[in-house]
Amino acid sequence: MNLLFISLGCDKNLVDSEVMLGLLDAKGYCIVDDETQADVIVINTCCFIHDAKEESIQTILEMAEYKKTGRLKVLIAAGCLAQRYQKEILKEIPEVDAVLGTTSYDQIVRAVEEALRGQGGVRLADLDALPAVQERRLITTGGHYAYLKIAEGCDKHCTYCIIPKIRGNYRSVPMEQLVREAEELAGQGVKELILVAQETTLYGKDLYGEKSLHRLLKELCRISGIRWIRLLYCYPEEVYDDLIRVIKEEKKICHYLDLPIQHANDEILRRMGRRTSRKQLEEIIGKLRHELPDIAIRTTLITGFPGETREQHEELMEFADEMEFDRLGVFTYSPEEDTPAAGMPDQIPEEIKEERQAELMELQQEIAFDQAEEMIGREVLVMIEGKVADEDAYVGRTYRDAPNVDGLIFIHTEEELMSGDFAKVRVTQALEYDLIGEMIS
């Protein structure tokens, strides 16, 4: 039985997809990448912002056509959109046989088998559940790096965010379970672990009574075969001294922190439901740079939040200019139904949001180019990602770059390298966000 799996949205969703693929693979389903050859199609959906919702709906509609023109027998929608709009999906898109919520992915095999017998429907588990799956994940990232989801849900309830309603409250995965999963990943050849959650910095507080990310990191650093450990989604107000100390002490932990701040104006931060002020953000970033002088800090900003004035936008520009973030992403505010921010007065027109986004990205491009120029002449350790077609060149990443969101380095060499190899490289040239280098023999 041929099965096509489509994973949309974030890397946390991708982990759920890999778990489902592992369960399906263990049951003998043949995983294919051609929708015309699929008997079963599963789409793990996203609905975090409007564009993600539109992409999910469009993908479901496109795949539904293969019930008329192809060999498709069963179409299943899983994940965030399915959790949020299960009844609407089944009503408006009758080609969908079953929907699985965000905590029901461990039931994927049963859902497929029942749908093949004509018994579809809705599978929504308790949002406080934390599915435990024994089968091995099917890694889709190439095998040399993998995401490790250390917690599910969120307790922050930012006013623009729907995640707590579709993913539930914050709940950490037990440490022994994560260490076992990481050991299995290392056994499959994974060399870089990327820790993800809605918020990684709060890990363990619900299970162990205190923040325990530093303890988890020390356990993961003991695993043979793992060379790099990277942290994403660290809320600034939850960064703590023991965490900084362990990052400093443990050689395997990349001096890289993804620190989403969203804004710098105190009034906007308050209305967003964030837990920091501009002064606190400056203090946290200053402390990180003092303790870890070579740290690369990535952040995300939201522009055009309801009521954002030109002056507040200018303050955000000034803050970004002063902080000189190593990596920066900017999103235009997306009003999501059932969130407090969607009902706030003074919603900003789309064209103004996009203008402000472009201004911030133009500023960041200048900062990024200057930082890339400063890298020229430096020796860096690079993880090889692949070969450049028809050239004696490879593409890779430094510790300063997370996959798919940050920059790359291109290395000219006649040596034979494999994805996942590490190489010492001297940076010779800068290309805005990317670098060029040469191998150091």
C-alpha positions as CSV (number, residue, x, y, z in Angstrom):
1,M,0.0,0.0,0.0
2,N,1.6,3.3,-1.2
3,L,1.5,6.2,1.2
4,L,2.5,9.9,0.6
5,F,3.1,12.1,3.6
6,I,3.1,15.9,3.5
7,S,4.4,17.8,6.5
8,L,3.6,21.6,6.7
9,G,4.5,24.2,9.2
10,C,7.2,24.3,11.9
11,D,10.0,21.9,12.9
12,K,7.9,20.8,15.9
13,N,5.2,19.6,13.5
14,L,8.0,17.9,11.5
15,V,8.9,15.8,14.6
16,D,5.2,14.6,14.8
17,S,5.3,13.8,11.1
18,E,8.5,11.7,11.5
19,V,6.9,9.8,14.4
20,M,3.8,9.1,12.2
21,L,6.1,8.0,9.3
22,G,7.9,5.6,11.7
23,L,4.6,4.1,12.8
24,L,3.4,3.7,9.2
25,D,6.7,2.3,8.0
26,A,6.7,-0.3,10.8
27,K,3.3,-1.5,9.6
28,G,4.7,-2.1,6.1
29,Y,3.3,1.0,4.2
30,C,5.5,1.9,1.3
31,I,6.4,5.6,1.5
32,V,6.3,7.3,-1.9
33,D,6.9,10.9,-3.0
34,D,4.6,10.9,-6.1
35,E,0.9,11.8,-5.3
36,T,-0.2,10.0,-8.5
37,Q,1.1,6.7,-7.1
38,A,-0.4,7.1,-3.5
39,D,-3.2,5.0,-2.2
40,V,-3.1,7.0,1.1
41,I,-2.2,10.6,1.6
42,V,-1.6,12.1,5.1
43,I,-1.2,15.9,5.5
44,N,0.2,17.2,8.8
45,T,-1.2,20.7,8.7
46,C,-0.4,24.1,10.3
47,C,-2.6,27.1,11.1
48,F,-0.3,29.3,13.2
49,I,-0.9,32.4,11.0
50,H,-3.2,33.1,8.0
51,D,-0.7,32.2,5.3
52,A,0.0,28.8,7.0
53,K,-3.7,28.2,7.2
54,E,-4.2,29.0,3.5
55,E,-1.3,26.7,2.5
56,S,-2.8,23.8,4.5
57,I,-6.3,24.3,3.0
58,Q,-4.9,24.6,-0.5
59,T,-2.8,21.5,-0.1
60,I,-5.8,19.4,1.2
61,L,-7.8,20.6,-1.8
62,E,-5.0,19.8,-4.3
63,M,-4.6,16.3,-2.9
64,A,-8.4,15.7,-2.8
65,E,-8.4,16.0,-6.6
66,Y,-6.4,12.7,-6.7
67,K,-9.5,10.9,-5.5
68,K,-11.0,11.7,-8.9
69,T,-8.0,11.5,-11.1
70,G,-5.6,9.1,-9.4
71,R,-5.6,5.9,-7.3
72,L,-6.1,7.7,-4.0
73,K,-8.4,5.8,-1.6
74,V,-7.8,7.6,1.7
75,L,-7.0,11.3,2.6
76,I,-6.2,12.2,6.2
77,A,-5.6,15.7,7.7
78,A,-3.6,15.8,10.9
79,G,-2.1,18.4,13.1
80,C,-3.0,22.0,14.0
81,L,-5.6,22.9,11.3
82,A,-7.3,19.5,11.9
83,Q,-7.3,20.1,15.7
84,R,-8.9,23.5,15.3
85,Y,-11.3,23.0,12.4
86,Q,-12.1,19.3,12.4
87,K,-15.9,19.6,11.8
88,E,-15.4,22.3,9.1
89,I,-12.8,20.2,7.2
90,L,-15.1,17.1,7.1
91,K,-18.1,19.2,6.1
92,E,-16.5,21.4,3.5
93,I,-14.0,18.9,2.0
94,P,-15.9,15.5,1.9
95,E,-12.9,13.9,0.2
96,V,-11.1,14.0,3.6
97,D,-11.8,10.6,5.3
98,A,-10.4,11.3,8.8
99,V,-8.8,14.1,10.9
100,L,-6.3,13.6,13.7
101,G,-5.7,16.3,16.3
102,T,-2.4,17.5,17.7
103,T,-2.2,14.8,20.4
104,S,-3.6,12.0,18.3
105,Y,-0.7,11.3,16.0
106,D,0.1,8.0,17.8
107,Q,-3.3,6.8,16.3
108,I,-2.3,7.3,12.7
109,V,-2.1,3.6,11.8
110,R,-5.5,2.9,13.2
111,A,-7.0,6.0,11.5
112,V,-5.6,4.8,8.1
113,E,-6.8,1.2,8.5
114,E,-10.3,2.3,9.6
115,A,-10.5,4.8,6.8
116,L,-9.6,2.1,4.3
117,R,-12.6,0.1,5.6
118,G,-14.8,3.1,5.2
119,Q,-14.8,4.1,8.9
120,G,-13.4,7.6,8.9
121,G,-14.1,10.5,11.3
122,V,-12.5,12.6,14.0
123,R,-9.7,11.5,16.4
124,L,-9.0,14.1,19.0
125,A,-7.2,13.1,22.2
126,D,-7.0,15.0,25.4
127,L,-4.9,18.2,24.9
128,D,-3.1,17.4,28.1
129,A,-2.0,14.0,26.7
130,L,1.6,13.4,25.7
131,P,1.7,10.5,23.2
132,A,4.4,8.0,23.9
133,V,5.5,6.1,20.8
134,Q,7.9,3.1,20.9
135,E,8.6,2.8,17.1
136,R,11.6,4.6,15.6
137,R,11.1,7.9,14.0
138,L,11.7,8.1,10.2
139,I,14.2,11.0,9.9
140,T,13.4,13.3,6.9
141,T,16.2,15.9,7.4
142,G,19.0,14.0,5.6
143,G,20.1,11.9,8.6
144,H,23.0,14.2,9.9
145,Y,20.8,16.5,12.0
146,A,17.5,16.0,13.7
147,Y,15.0,17.9,15.8
148,L,14.4,16.8,19.4
149,K,11.0,18.0,20.7
150,I,11.4,18.4,24.4
151,A,8.0,19.7,25.4
152,E,4.5,20.2,24.0
153,G,2.0,23.1,24.4
154,C,2.5,26.5,26.0
155,D,1.3,28.4,29.1
156,K,2.3,31.9,28.1
157,H,-1.0,32.9,26.3
158,C,0.4,35.8,24.2
159,T,-2.5,37.8,22.9
160,Y,-1.7,37.1,19.2
161,C,-1.1,33.4,19.5
162,I,-3.5,30.4,19.1
163,I,-1.0,27.7,20.1
164,P,-2.3,27.0,23.7
165,K,-5.8,26.4,22.3
166,I,-4.6,23.9,19.7
167,R,-1.6,22.4,21.5
168,G,-2.6,22.6,25.2
169,N,-0.7,23.6,28.3
170,Y,3.0,23.3,28.6
171,R,4.2,19.7,29.4
172,S,7.7,18.5,29.3
173,V,8.7,15.1,27.9
174,P,10.4,13.0,30.7
175,M,14.2,13.3,30.6
176,E,14.9,9.6,30.3
177,Q,12.6,9.4,27.3
178,L,14.4,12.2,25.5
179,V,17.8,10.7,26.3
180,R,16.7,7.4,24.9
181,E,15.3,9.1,21.7
182,A,18.6,11.1,21.3
183,E,20.6,7.9,21.6
184,E,18.5,6.2,18.9
185,L,19.0,9.3,16.7
186,A,22.8,9.2,17.2
187,G,22.6,5.5,16.4
188,Q,21.1,6.4,13.0
189,G,24.0,8.8,12.3
190,V,22.6,12.1,13.6
191,K,25.4,14.4,14.6
192,E,23.5,17.6,15.4
193,L,20.5,17.7,17.8
194,I,18.3,20.7,17.6
195,L,16.1,21.1,20.7
196,V,12.7,22.5,20.0
197,A,9.4,23.2,21.8
198,Q,7.0,26.1,21.9
199,E,9.4,27.2,24.6
200,T,12.6,25.3,25.4
201,T,13.8,27.4,28.4
202,L,11.0,26.3,30.7
203,Y,11.8,22.6,30.2
204,G,11.2,20.4,33.3
205,K,9.5,22.9,35.6
206,D,6.2,21.0,35.4
207,L,7.9,17.6,36.0
208,Y,10.8,18.4,38.3
209,G,9.6,21.6,40.1
210,E,12.4,23.7,38.6
211,K,13.7,24.6,35.2
212,S,15.9,21.7,34.1
213,L,17.1,22.4,30.6
214,H,20.7,22.6,31.9
215,R,20.3,19.1,33.4
216,L,18.9,17.7,30.1
217,L,21.7,19.3,28.1
218,K,24.4,17.7,30.3
219,E,22.8,14.3,29.7
220,L,22.6,14.8,26.0
221,C,26.2,16.0,25.8
222,R,27.3,12.5,27.1
223,I,25.9,10.8,24.0
224,S,28.6,9.4,21.7
225,G,28.2,10.5,18.1
226,I,26.5,13.8,18.8
227,R,28.8,16.7,17.9
228,W,26.5,19.7,18.1
229,I,23.5,20.6,20.2
230,R,21.5,23.7,19.2
231,L,18.8,25.5,21.2
232,L,15.7,27.1,19.5
233,Y,12.7,29.0,21.0
234,C,14.3,30.3,24.2
235,Y,12.0,32.8,25.8
236,P,14.2,35.7,27.0
237,E,12.7,36.0,30.5
238,E,13.3,32.3,31.2
239,V,17.0,32.3,30.4
240,Y,18.7,31.5,33.7
241,D,22.3,31.4,35.1
242,D,22.6,27.5,35.3
243,L,21.6,27.3,31.6
244,I,24.2,29.9,30.6
245,R,26.9,28.1,32.7
246,V,26.2,24.8,31.0
247,I,26.3,26.3,27.5
248,K,29.6,27.9,28.5
249,E,31.1,24.6,29.9
250,E,29.9,22.0,27.5
251,K,31.9,21.9,24.2
252,K,29.1,20.3,22.2
253,I,26.5,23.0,22.8
254,C,26.6,25.6,20.0
255,H,27.0,29.2,21.2
256,Y,23.8,30.0,19.4
257,L,20.5,31.0,20.9
258,D,17.1,31.6,19.3
259,L,15.6,34.3,21.5
260,P,12.1,35.4,20.1
261,I,11.4,38.9,21.5
262,Q,8.6,40.1,19.0
263,H,9.0,43.9,19.9
264,A,10.9,46.4,21.9
265,N,8.3,49.0,22.8
266,D,7.0,48.5,26.4
267,E,3.4,49.3,25.6
268,I,3.3,46.9,22.6
269,L,5.0,44.2,24.6
270,R,2.4,44.6,27.4
271,R,-0.5,44.4,24.9
272,M,1.1,41.3,23.3
273,G,1.1,39.6,26.7
274,R,4.9,39.3,26.7
275,R,6.8,39.1,30.0
276,T,9.7,41.5,29.3
277,S,10.3,45.2,28.9
278,R,12.9,46.8,26.6
279,K,15.2,47.3,29.5
280,Q,15.0,43.7,30.5
281,L,15.7,42.6,27.0
282,E,18.8,44.7,26.8
283,E,20.0,43.3,30.1
284,I,19.4,39.7,29.0
285,I,21.1,40.2,25.6
286,G,24.0,42.1,27.3
287,K,24.5,39.3,29.8
288,L,24.5,36.6,27.2
289,R,27.1,38.5,25.1
290,H,29.3,39.1,28.2
291,E,29.3,35.5,29.3
292,L,29.5,34.1,25.7
293,P,31.4,36.6,23.6
294,D,31.1,34.5,20.4
295,I,27.3,33.8,20.8
296,A,25.1,34.1,17.7
297,I,21.7,35.4,18.7
298,R,18.7,34.9,16.4
299,T,15.4,36.6,17.1
300,T,12.0,37.2,15.5
301,L,9.9,40.4,15.5
302,I,6.3,41.2,14.7
303,T,5.5,44.4,12.9
304,G,2.1,46.0,12.5
305,F,0.6,44.8,15.8
306,P,-2.8,46.5,16.5
307,G,-2.3,50.1,17.5
308,E,1.4,50.2,16.7
309,T,2.3,53.8,15.9
310,R,5.0,55.1,13.6
311,E,6.9,56.1,16.7
312,Q,6.7,52.6,18.2
313,H,7.9,51.2,14.9
314,E,10.8,53.6,14.9
315,E,11.7,52.5,18.4
316,L,11.8,48.9,17.2
317,M,14.1,50.0,14.4
318,E,16.3,51.8,16.8
319,F,16.4,48.8,19.1
320,A,17.3,46.4,16.2
321,D,20.0,48.8,15.1
322,E,21.5,49.0,18.6
323,M,21.3,45.2,19.3
324,E,22.8,44.2,15.9
325,F,21.2,40.7,16.1
326,D,23.2,38.0,14.3
327,R,20.1,36.6,12.7
328,L,16.6,38.2,12.4
329,G,13.2,37.2,11.0
330,V,10.3,39.7,10.7
331,F,6.7,38.7,10.5
332,T,3.7,40.9,9.7
333,Y,1.1,40.6,12.4
334,S,-1.6,38.1,11.5
335,P,-5.0,38.5,13.3
336,E,-6.1,35.0,14.3
337,E,-9.7,34.3,15.3
338,D,-10.3,33.4,19.0
339,T,-7.2,35.4,20.1
340,P,-7.5,38.7,22.1
341,A,-5.4,40.7,19.7
342,A,-7.8,40.0,16.8
343,G,-10.5,42.0,18.6
344,M,-8.2,44.9,19.5
345,P,-9.0,48.3,18.0
346,D,-6.7,50.1,15.5
347,Q,-5.8,47.1,13.3
348,I,-3.0,48.2,10.9
349,P,-3.6,48.0,7.1
350,E,-1.6,45.2,5.4
351,E,0.4,47.6,3.2
352,I,1.7,49.5,6.3
353,K,2.6,46.2,8.0
354,E,4.5,45.2,4.9
355,E,6.3,48.6,4.6
356,R,7.4,48.3,8.2
357,Q,8.6,44.7,7.7
358,A,10.6,45.8,4.6
359,E,12.2,48.6,6.6
360,L,13.3,46.3,9.3
361,M,14.6,43.7,6.9
362,E,16.6,46.3,4.9
363,L,18.2,47.5,8.2
364,Q,19.0,43.9,9.1
365,Q,20.5,43.2,5.7
366,E,23.1,46.0,6.3
367,I,23.9,44.6,9.8
368,A,24.1,41.0,8.4
369,F,26.5,42.2,5.6
370,D,28.8,44.0,8.0
371,Q,28.9,40.9,10.3
372,A,29.6,38.6,7.3
373,E,32.5,40.9,6.3
374,E,33.9,40.6,9.8
375,M,34.0,36.8,9.4
376,I,36.6,37.1,6.5
377,G,39.9,35.5,7.6
378,R,38.4,33.5,10.5
379,E,38.7,29.8,10.8
380,V,35.4,28.0,11.4
381,L,34.2,24.4,11.9
382,V,31.6,23.6,9.2
383,M,29.1,20.8,9.0
384,I,28.8,19.7,5.4
385,E,25.2,19.7,4.0
386,G,25.8,18.6,0.4
387,K,27.7,19.0,-2.8
388,V,27.1,21.8,-5.3
389,A,26.0,20.2,-8.6
390,D,28.7,20.1,-11.3
391,E,31.3,21.9,-9.2
392,D,34.2,21.1,-6.9
393,A,32.3,22.8,-4.1
394,Y,30.2,21.9,-1.1
395,V,27.7,23.8,1.0
396,G,27.7,23.7,4.8
397,R,26.8,25.5,8.0
398,T,28.8,27.0,10.9
399,Y,27.6,26.9,14.5
400,R,26.1,30.3,13.8
401,D,23.5,28.9,11.4
402,A,20.5,26.7,12.0
403,P,19.2,24.7,9.0
404,N,16.6,26.3,6.7
405,V,16.5,29.6,8.5
406,D,20.0,31.0,8.6
407,G,23.0,31.4,6.2
408,L,25.3,28.9,4.4
409,I,29.0,28.7,3.6
410,F,30.2,27.5,0.2
411,I,33.6,25.6,0.3
412,H,35.7,25.0,-2.8
413,T,37.7,21.8,-2.5
414,E,38.6,18.7,-4.6
415,E,38.3,16.5,-1.5
416,E,35.5,14.0,-1.3
417,L,33.1,15.0,1.5
418,M,29.8,13.6,2.7
419,S,26.8,15.2,4.3
420,G,27.3,15.3,8.0
421,D,31.1,15.5,7.8
422,F,32.9,18.3,9.7
423,A,35.6,20.4,8.0
424,K,37.9,23.2,9.1
425,V,37.4,26.2,6.8
426,R,38.9,29.6,6.4
427,V,36.4,32.3,5.4
428,T,37.6,34.1,2.2
429,Q,34.6,36.1,1.0
430,A,31.1,37.4,2.2
431,L,27.9,37.4,0.2
432,E,25.4,39.3,2.3
433,Y,23.9,36.4,4.4
434,D,26.2,33.6,3.1
435,L,30.0,33.0,3.2
436,I,32.6,31.5,0.9
437,G,35.6,29.6,2.3
438,E,38.5,27.3,1.6
439,M,39.4,24.0,3.3
440,I,42.3,24.1,5.8
441,S,44.4,21.0,5.3
